[in-house]
Amino acid sequence: MAAGLYIHVPFCARACPYCDFDFQVGRTPATGQFLAGIEREAELRLAEGTWSGAWPTVYLGGGTPSLLGADGLAALGGFIARRFPGAGADEYTVEVNPEHATGELAAAIREIGGTRVSLGVQTLDPQGLATLGRVHSADAARAAISTMRAAGLIISADLIVGWPGQTQAGLADDVAAIVAAGAQHVSVYALTIEAGTPWETLVRRGRRRLPDPDHQADLLVAAESALVAAGLPHYEVASYGPAARHNLGYWTWRDYLGLGPSAHSARFGADGSVERRGNLRGLPAWLADPSAGEVERLDAHAAAVEGLWTGLRYLPGIDVAAYLARFPAVDRGWIEARTRRQRERGNLELGADVLRVAPGRWLWHDAIAADLLG
């Protein structure tokens, strides 16, 4: 089966106070070391002989892939073309920070086969940008959308909701502005503060406060209303617009190979079992041994349970026939029994062909998932 290809680029110019992703701070990324490590890991992983030769989607995430600059992206894209011929034919996404979005960078993305960029806009509100530790301005974010759109790239923009002081009116302004600028897809995430981040340290010192969950829920609903009204359908818990094909692979149980520090991979067996792998965190540790990492194997039944959770993120719903083909250890009766409590609560709907989160209940996805996984 065709697999998605993900490459984690672990570099950021600075650390956002809320972020606990795996990255190394510095304005001059160690591109050469990173590319050498990627080459080594790819050789090891492909030598396993169990990966498909087709790689329809590519996603370069991070970190900040755009910090590599035009030359660094060209080198990374050249590696992908050599090792994974034809990769990204269906979709090829590069994450870009607005402050890096020049015409030269856009041309480099197109040259390596890129078709889509994910822009870390987060908000256009000056107070929000400062609170979130972003270095770009609202004008720079709008210009980034225009520049990338002019290069013929599909534009996805990220928004963060729930930062202290954000209002529904301000969020509506953000949505209107980024859609007017040319964003075709928007991902909306509630601000989450992880342990060990600078924000969490400031909370302990009494200098910042944690997001209010009720306020966040109100803003998530407001974002949905604004985005759907703007013509972007709500197709995944956090996503609006035409479906991102790479990410859709996660929700429809497609194999994916992750390269780079902290990258994750998954391979499904013919019986529906799944093997998941997580690489070592931290550039030095990963460079020292790209073959190391944690491996988790789920038997066919456990994988079927997990498959319900992941599949229900896709709001049009799980195609029951496709699900049973992927997870042959279970049958429709098992699905009916496993989902009965959530269906009785009105959170799920099961028809002849589709199992889905009931309309208006997507905010309860985590609670639904916890019950299904329990």
C-alpha positions as CSV (number, residue, x, y, z in Angstrom):
1,M,0.0,0.0,0.0
2,A,1.2,3.5,-0.7
3,A,2.6,5.4,2.3
4,G,2.8,9.0,3.3
5,L,6.3,10.5,3.9
6,Y,6.9,12.8,6.8
7,I,10.2,14.6,7.5
8,H,10.7,16.4,10.8
9,V,13.0,19.5,10.4
10,P,14.1,20.2,14.0
11,F,15.1,23.9,13.8
12,C,13.5,27.1,15.0
13,A,15.0,30.6,15.2
14,R,13.4,31.0,18.6
15,A,11.2,29.0,21.0
16,C,7.5,29.9,21.2
17,P,6.5,30.0,24.9
18,Y,3.8,27.3,24.5
19,C,5.6,24.9,22.3
20,D,7.1,21.5,23.4
21,F,7.8,20.2,19.9
22,D,11.3,18.8,19.2
23,F,13.5,21.6,17.9
24,Q,16.9,23.2,18.3
25,V,17.0,27.0,18.6
26,G,19.4,29.0,16.4
27,R,19.3,31.3,13.4
28,T,21.7,29.1,11.5
29,P,20.5,25.5,11.3
30,A,22.9,22.6,11.1
31,T,21.6,21.7,7.7
32,G,24.5,19.6,6.6
33,Q,24.4,17.4,9.7
34,F,20.6,17.1,9.5
35,L,20.7,16.0,5.8
36,A,23.5,13.5,6.5
37,G,21.3,12.0,9.3
38,I,18.3,11.9,7.1
39,E,20.3,10.0,4.4
40,R,21.5,7.5,7.0
41,E,18.0,6.9,8.5
42,A,16.4,6.5,5.1
43,E,19.0,3.9,4.1
44,L,18.3,2.0,7.2
45,R,14.5,2.2,7.0
46,L,14.2,1.4,3.3
47,A,16.6,-1.6,3.8
48,E,13.8,-3.2,5.9
49,G,12.2,-4.0,2.6
50,T,8.6,-3.7,4.0
51,W,7.8,-0.2,2.7
52,S,5.8,0.5,-0.5
53,G,7.6,2.1,-3.4
54,A,4.8,4.7,-3.8
55,W,4.8,7.9,-1.7
56,P,1.9,10.0,-2.9
57,T,2.1,12.6,-0.2
58,V,5.0,14.4,1.5
59,Y,4.9,16.6,4.5
60,L,7.9,18.7,5.7
61,G,7.1,19.7,9.3
62,G,8.9,20.8,12.4
63,G,10.3,22.9,13.9
64,T,10.4,25.4,11.0
65,P,11.3,23.9,7.6
66,S,11.4,27.3,6.1
67,L,14.3,28.2,8.3
68,L,16.4,26.1,6.0
69,G,16.0,28.8,3.4
70,A,15.8,28.3,-0.4
71,D,19.2,26.4,-0.6
72,G,18.5,24.1,2.3
73,L,15.0,23.2,1.0
74,A,16.6,22.6,-2.4
75,A,19.0,20.1,-0.8
76,L,16.3,18.4,1.2
77,G,14.0,18.2,-1.8
78,G,16.9,16.7,-3.9
79,F,17.4,14.0,-1.3
80,I,13.6,13.2,-1.4
81,A,13.6,13.0,-5.2
82,R,16.6,10.6,-5.2
83,R,15.5,8.3,-2.4
84,F,11.7,8.4,-3.0
85,P,11.2,8.9,-6.7
86,G,7.8,10.4,-7.5
87,A,7.1,11.3,-3.9
88,G,4.5,14.0,-3.4
89,A,2.7,13.5,-6.7
90,D,-0.7,13.9,-5.0
91,E,0.3,16.5,-2.4
92,Y,3.6,18.0,-1.1
93,T,3.4,20.3,1.9
94,V,6.0,22.5,3.5
95,E,5.5,24.3,6.8
96,V,6.5,28.0,6.5
97,N,6.7,30.8,9.0
98,P,5.3,34.1,7.6
99,E,8.6,36.0,8.2
100,H,10.4,33.6,5.8
101,A,7.8,33.7,3.0
102,T,9.7,35.4,0.2
103,G,9.3,35.0,-3.5
104,E,12.7,33.1,-3.5
105,L,11.5,30.6,-0.9
106,A,8.2,30.1,-2.8
107,A,10.1,29.4,-6.0
108,A,12.3,26.9,-4.1
109,I,9.3,25.1,-2.8
110,R,7.8,24.9,-6.3
111,E,11.1,23.7,-7.7
112,I,11.3,20.7,-5.3
113,G,7.7,19.7,-6.2
114,G,5.9,21.4,-3.4
115,T,2.2,22.0,-4.0
116,R,1.1,23.3,-0.6
117,V,2.3,25.4,2.3
118,S,1.1,25.4,5.9
119,L,1.6,28.9,7.3
120,G,2.0,29.4,11.0
121,V,-0.2,32.6,11.2
122,Q,-1.7,31.8,14.6
123,T,-3.4,35.2,14.9
124,L,-3.3,38.6,13.3
125,D,-3.9,40.4,16.5
126,P,-0.8,42.3,17.7
127,Q,-1.4,41.5,21.4
128,G,-2.0,37.8,20.5
129,L,1.2,37.7,18.4
130,A,3.2,39.1,21.3
131,T,1.6,36.8,23.8
132,L,2.3,33.7,21.6
133,G,5.9,34.8,21.0
134,R,5.5,35.2,17.3
135,V,7.9,37.5,15.5
136,H,5.9,38.3,12.4
137,S,3.3,41.1,12.1
138,A,-0.2,40.9,10.8
139,D,0.9,42.6,7.6
140,A,3.6,40.1,7.2
141,A,1.2,37.2,7.6
142,R,-1.2,38.6,4.9
143,A,1.8,39.3,2.6
144,A,3.0,35.7,3.1
145,I,-0.4,34.3,2.0
146,S,-0.3,36.5,-1.1
147,T,3.3,35.7,-2.0
148,M,2.7,31.9,-1.7
149,R,-0.6,32.1,-3.5
150,A,1.0,34.1,-6.3
151,A,3.5,31.2,-6.8
152,G,0.7,28.8,-7.4
153,L,0.8,27.1,-4.0
154,I,-2.2,25.9,-2.0
155,I,-2.4,27.9,1.2
156,S,-3.2,26.4,4.6
157,A,-3.1,28.7,7.6
158,D,-2.9,27.7,11.3
159,L,-4.8,29.6,13.9
160,I,-4.4,29.3,17.7
161,V,-7.5,30.1,19.8
162,G,-7.9,30.6,23.5
163,W,-4.9,32.9,24.3
164,P,-5.7,35.3,27.2
165,G,-7.5,38.4,25.9
166,Q,-8.7,36.9,22.6
167,T,-12.3,37.8,21.8
168,Q,-14.8,36.3,19.4
169,A,-14.9,39.5,17.4
170,G,-11.1,39.4,17.1
171,L,-11.2,35.8,16.0
172,A,-13.9,36.6,13.4
173,D,-11.6,39.4,12.1
174,D,-8.7,36.9,11.8
175,V,-10.8,34.4,9.8
176,A,-12.1,37.1,7.5
177,A,-8.7,38.5,6.9
178,I,-6.9,35.3,6.1
179,V,-9.6,34.0,3.8
180,A,-9.7,37.3,2.0
181,A,-5.9,37.2,1.6
182,G,-6.2,33.8,-0.1
183,A,-6.0,31.0,2.5
184,Q,-7.9,28.0,1.1
185,H,-7.6,25.7,4.2
186,V,-7.4,26.6,7.9
187,S,-6.4,24.5,10.9
188,V,-7.7,25.7,14.3
189,Y,-6.0,24.6,17.5
190,A,-6.9,25.4,21.1
191,L,-3.8,26.8,23.0
192,T,-2.3,24.0,25.1
193,I,0.3,24.6,27.7
194,E,2.6,21.6,28.2
195,A,4.7,21.0,31.3
196,G,8.3,22.3,30.9
197,T,7.5,25.1,28.5
198,P,8.3,28.7,29.2
199,W,4.6,29.5,29.5
200,E,4.1,26.9,32.2
201,T,7.1,28.3,34.1
202,L,5.6,31.8,34.0
203,V,2.3,30.4,35.3
204,R,4.1,28.9,38.3
205,R,5.7,32.3,38.9
206,G,2.3,34.0,38.7
207,R,3.2,36.0,35.6
208,R,0.8,34.3,33.2
209,R,-2.4,32.3,33.4
210,L,-3.5,29.1,31.8
211,P,-6.2,29.2,29.1
212,D,-9.8,29.0,30.2
213,P,-11.3,25.8,28.8
214,D,-14.8,27.3,28.6
215,H,-13.5,30.3,26.8
216,Q,-11.6,28.1,24.4
217,A,-14.7,26.0,23.6
218,D,-16.7,29.2,22.9
219,L,-13.9,30.3,20.5
220,L,-13.7,27.0,18.8
221,V,-17.4,27.1,18.1
222,A,-17.1,30.7,16.9
223,A,-14.2,29.7,14.6
224,E,-16.3,26.9,13.1
225,S,-19.2,29.3,12.4
226,A,-17.0,31.9,10.8
227,L,-15.0,29.4,8.6
228,V,-18.1,27.5,7.4
229,A,-19.8,30.8,6.6
230,A,-16.7,31.7,4.6
231,G,-17.1,28.6,2.5
232,L,-14.6,26.3,4.2
233,P,-16.3,23.0,5.2
234,H,-15.5,21.5,8.6
235,Y,-14.1,18.1,7.6
236,E,-11.9,17.2,10.5
237,V,-12.0,18.1,14.2
238,A,-9.4,20.8,13.7
239,S,-9.5,21.4,9.9
240,Y,-11.6,23.4,7.4
241,G,-11.5,23.5,3.6
242,P,-10.5,21.0,1.0
243,A,-9.1,17.9,2.8
244,A,-5.4,17.8,3.3
245,R,-4.5,14.5,1.6
246,H,-1.4,13.8,3.8
247,N,-3.2,14.3,7.0
248,L,-6.3,12.4,5.8
249,G,-4.0,9.4,5.5
250,Y,-3.6,9.4,9.3
251,W,-7.4,9.3,9.8
252,T,-7.9,6.6,7.1
253,W,-5.3,4.2,8.4
254,R,-2.6,4.6,5.7
255,D,1.0,3.6,6.4
256,Y,3.4,6.5,6.9
257,L,7.1,6.8,7.3
258,G,8.6,9.5,9.5
259,L,12.2,10.5,9.2
260,G,14.1,12.8,11.6
261,P,14.2,13.3,15.4
262,S,10.9,12.6,17.1
263,A,9.3,11.5,13.8
264,H,6.7,8.7,14.0
265,S,5.9,5.9,11.6
266,A,3.1,3.3,11.3
267,R,2.8,0.1,9.3
268,F,-0.4,-2.0,9.2
269,G,-0.4,-5.7,8.8
270,A,-2.7,-7.7,6.6
271,D,-4.6,-8.9,9.8
272,G,-5.2,-5.3,10.9
273,S,-2.4,-5.1,13.5
274,V,-0.1,-2.1,13.5
275,E,3.5,-1.4,14.4
276,R,4.2,2.2,15.4
277,R,7.7,3.6,15.8
278,G,8.9,6.9,17.4
279,N,12.4,8.2,16.8
280,L,14.7,9.5,19.5
281,R,13.9,13.1,20.6
282,G,16.7,15.7,20.2
283,L,19.0,16.3,17.2
284,P,22.2,15.0,18.9
285,A,20.6,11.8,20.1
286,W,19.0,11.1,16.8
287,L,22.2,11.9,14.9
288,A,24.1,9.5,17.1
289,D,21.8,6.6,16.2
290,P,19.0,7.2,13.7
291,S,18.0,3.5,14.0
292,A,17.1,3.8,17.6
293,G,13.6,4.6,18.9
294,E,10.5,3.2,20.6
295,V,8.4,0.5,18.9
296,E,4.9,-0.3,19.8
297,R,3.0,-3.2,18.4
298,L,-0.8,-3.4,18.6
299,D,-2.5,-6.6,17.9
300,A,-5.4,-6.8,15.5
301,H,-8.1,-6.1,18.1
302,A,-6.2,-3.2,19.8
303,A,-5.5,-1.7,16.5
304,A,-9.2,-1.9,15.6
305,V,-10.1,0.0,18.8
306,E,-7.5,2.7,18.0
307,G,-8.8,2.9,14.5
308,L,-12.2,4.0,15.7
309,W,-10.6,6.9,17.6
310,T,-8.5,8.1,14.7
311,G,-11.1,7.5,12.0
312,L,-13.7,9.5,13.9
313,R,-11.6,12.7,13.6
314,Y,-12.8,12.7,10.0
315,L,-16.2,14.3,10.4
316,P,-17.9,12.9,7.2
317,G,-17.4,9.7,9.1
318,I,-15.8,6.2,8.9
319,D,-16.6,4.2,5.8
320,V,-17.7,1.0,7.6
321,A,-16.7,-1.3,4.7
322,A,-13.3,0.3,4.4
323,Y,-12.8,0.0,8.2
324,L,-13.7,-3.7,8.3
325,A,-11.4,-4.3,5.3
326,R,-8.5,-2.6,7.2
327,F,-9.4,-4.3,10.5
328,P,-10.7,-7.8,9.6
329,A,-10.5,-9.0,13.2
330,V,-13.8,-7.3,14.1
331,D,-17.2,-7.2,12.4
332,R,-20.2,-4.8,12.3
333,G,-21.6,-6.4,15.5
334,W,-18.5,-5.4,17.3
335,I,-18.7,-1.9,16.0
336,E,-22.3,-1.7,17.2
337,A,-21.4,-3.0,20.7
338,R,-18.3,-0.8,21.0
339,T,-20.1,2.4,20.1
340,R,-23.5,1.7,21.8
341,R,-23.0,4.0,24.8
342,Q,-21.8,6.9,22.7
343,R,-24.7,6.4,20.3
344,E,-27.2,6.3,23.1
345,R,-25.7,9.6,24.4
346,G,-26.3,11.2,21.0
347,N,-22.5,11.6,20.3
348,L,-22.2,9.1,17.5
349,E,-24.4,8.0,14.6
350,L,-24.2,4.6,12.9
351,G,-25.9,4.2,9.5
352,A,-25.8,1.4,7.0
353,D,-22.5,2.6,5.5
354,V,-21.0,5.3,7.8
355,L,-20.1,5.7,11.5
356,R,-19.6,9.4,12.4
357,V,-19.6,11.9,15.2
358,A,-23.1,13.4,15.4
359,P,-23.5,16.9,14.0
360,G,-22.6,19.5,16.6
361,R,-20.8,17.0,18.9
362,W,-17.2,17.3,17.5
363,L,-16.1,19.3,20.6
364,W,-16.7,16.0,22.5
365,H,-14.3,14.0,20.3
366,D,-11.7,13.6,23.1
367,A,-14.4,12.3,25.5
368,I,-15.8,10.0,22.9
369,A,-12.4,8.7,22.1
370,A,-11.6,8.1,25.8
371,D,-14.7,6.0,26.2
372,L,-14.1,4.0,23.0
373,L,-10.5,3.3,24.1
374,G,-11.4,2.4,27.6
